[in-house]
């Protein structure tokens, strides 16, 4: 049903994007789109819509702790797009004003699940709660033939605690000289979220729009079983 919202036009984009889709929004004026952090694919997608003379506003969740959303907000404003920057914790409060969520992806798994910047699962849950379409933009280079349960898959990685706090300010809390021999304060800073396919409304790829349930067939067009066998043997050999 979400295909009624969009009319997709194929064009040749830059090598960096690898996503030859222009958004020609067949939508109401004053459409409100929400995104999280900064994605080159999403920004170019929105710029293309702007060039098509579509009228819409963008809510950008800042994407803490790296605050990549600040960079995206600046880029959108520089291109003349109406932009509102919000904190990640304000997503649930603001989602009722949003018509659509459009985000990028770090990787799209064979089951239609998405590995995305941390905080994305919160956005997807908010969208589902308020029946807002959650649309993922991903070029073919983001498609992964593996499933989340495969042993080769590492769904997350931990980034430096320095992105969250100043060690000078919290040095007393992280003193290894305590009687237990371990710090009292532990800092966990995951880089990614996993968004299950049930929270995704639509994928937009080089090949057009697809439901999450179709992604395994699309990925099969890019990868063969032999590709996976070679990869697994190489890992076993190491």
Steps between C-alpha positions, in 0.01 A plus 500: 500500500794729552566490128211746470706753692792499257563514127849375432702633206822325394803715423878467508646641822857545619734206557508579871130440549447194279129563537343615172162600642347845512220563743212662313264537795134459415395644830319766693660841534672558833601134520717434806785249471712377791849355479777411746866601488668561167475289186641612165236290326217662694633852448534453123155343497354810668698737278354326194150546641573868559611539137164353398338800672336288771404670824597323822670551835765272650535409868857384569574302817854598596645147524682517834772451605673587170232758411517434127151645476649845560698466177195385305289786636762751382511342154121505466474863609778596257291349219189693606311219673281575801673307779435438870775346714380291796662285766480123463293480819239730341417259217195351674376848589532626142404192298128583507577803280689290246358353178794279416837380633779474241836360612818343364658170600840357585391162360182319397489135609351213299194486726420868438643614831715814507827579673493875551650769724417467868164652587332382180300226671347765727393697193354188336302412813364854522398486134323168547319627811360798308445317167760712320669336196862408572692510170860380460721621214776257404714454190586151382841529669320498837329164442641213708428132420532394865236469769534654848540155658797405276821463704689723255274794581612754757194712565680763702827654603592715798637846443725700731349617831658840432206574268273495805701663776812688595743267676639789702158573646422135577851380592403436864213273394730300273782455751654154464670546837184417690493201731317281247763567233235603246342837417169596657378663179472301177426674169333316211484681167353277226528619141201324345140393549323204344156583358290185440316471167158526667576867576594588139222615268695523175850471357606725213797359307656529156234257379202695637275459804476168685333356805733352766377149417634538145853599595636144511397451136656830399823415680505160327532688169830649620649204688516127436533214746860454383586850621395407852681166493828667402458758774427243769793281399731801514382581852536139610852493358599803705 
